[in-house]
């Protein structure tokens, strides 16, 4: 009887060790998973124009976010973005908008734009990974995200406007 109990104990002991080793091996596999870098995809062009003079402030290549997945994901998981790039969110309706920076690794200026394509408010220098709500000051149909500091570099202000075209 003692030999039988000893055999069971040894079997359980080595079975447990084997299980732990395979668990460690599994953890290593998941930590070795390679992350895919999300890259910019040019889907249109956008111009920012001064309201008072109609002069061109900037021209950008834009990615379009116009469905539920892309509007919820936005620029999350991006490591960088060129100064002449941005993401234009196009919503199906006009409403007060609120954005946050969850899983967003780059600082952004968030520009809220009315249905008539005039800028209604700007949230400057939104901090990476910050989940604080960043609301519009008025209803917006469009939202443009660009690198932080660009709205100041362009002297962008409420009332200025955008024009954009999409690439088919």
N, C-alpha and C positions, 0 to 999 in steps of 0.2 A: 504494500500500500504506500509506503514512504517513497519507493522508487517511482511509482505512478504519479504521485503529487509532485515529486522533483521534476519529472519529465514535463508535466503540465506547466510548472513554474518556468522552466527553461524555455519551453515553446512560447509561452506568453511574453517572457522577457525579450527574446530575440525577435518575435513578431512585432512587438512595440517599437524596438529599435529600428527595424526595417521600415515600419510605417513612418516613423519620425524622419528617417533619412529620405524617404521618397517625398515627404512633405517639404523638406528643405529644398530638394531638387526642383519641385514644382514651383516654389517661391522664386528660385533663381530664374526659371523660365519666364515667369511673368515680369520680373524686373529687367530682363533682357529684351523685352518687346521694344522695337524701334518705333519712336514717335514719328508720324508723318507731318512734315511741315506744310502748312496751308499757304499756298502761293496766290498772289494777286492775279486775277483774270480780268483783263480789260473787256468791259461789256458796253461801254459808252464813253462819251466825252461831255464835259460840263464846263460852262463859262460862268464866272462870277463877274457881275457888272455893277458899277457904282450907280446908285439911284439918281443922283443929281446930274450926272454928266453922261451916263450910258457908256463910260469908258471901261475897258476891259481891265479887271483887277488880276485875274488868274484864269488859266485853262488847266483842267485836270482830266486825267484818265480815271474813269470810275468803274467800280463793280456795282452791280445792281442787287439790292435785296428787296424782293417784291412778293415773296411767298412766306408762309408761316415759319418754315425752318430757317431760311436765310435771314429773316428779320429778327428771329430770336437768337441766332448765332452771331450775326454781325461780324465784327473783327476779332472775335475771341480766338485765342490760341495763335495769334500772329506775333512774330518776333519783331517785325519792323514794317514800315511802309514808306515809299518814296514821297518826297515833298510834292510831287505833281500827281499824286494819287489820292483817291478817297473812295468812300462807300456811300452810295445814295440809296436810302430807304424810301420806297414808294408804298404808301399805305392805301387801301381801298376807300378810306373815308377821311374826313377832316375831324380831328379831335385834339385835345390836350395830350401831349406825349410825355413820357418819362423814360429815360434810359439809365442804365447803371453799367459799371465796368467789371462785372463778374467775369473772371477768366480772360480778361483783356489785358495784355501784357505791355501795351504801349499807351502813352499819354495822348489824349485826343482833345480836339475842340469839337463840340457837338452843335451843329447849326440847324435850328428849326425853321422850316419854310412853309409858308401858307400855300393854299391851293393856287393862288395867282402867281406863285413862284417868287414872292418877296420874303425876305428874312424877317422873322418875328422875334427871335431871341437866339442868343448864343451862350452855351455853357463852355467856358474856357478852361483849358488845362485839367480835364477830367483825369483823375489819378488811377493808374493801373490797379486792378484787382479790388477796387473799392466798390462796395455794394450800396453806397448811398444813392438815393434817388436824385436824378438830375432832370427836373421837369422843364417843359416849355412854358413861356410866359403867355402864350396865346395858342389857339388851335393851329395845328400843322398837318399837312398832308405828306410832306417830304421831310427827311432829316439827312443831313450830310455830315459824315464823320471824316475829319482830316487830322493830320498830325498836330499835336498841341503847339500853340504859338503861331500857327499859320494865319488864323483870322486876324491877329494883331499885325503880322507882317504884311498882310494885304490891306490893312485899314478897313476891314469889313465891319459893317454896322447894320443895325435894324433898318429896314427899308430898302437895302441893296437887294439885288435880285439874281436869279440864276436862269440859265437856259441850258438844256441838255438834249443830246441825241443818243439813241441806243444803236448798238451794232447788232445786226441780225445774224 
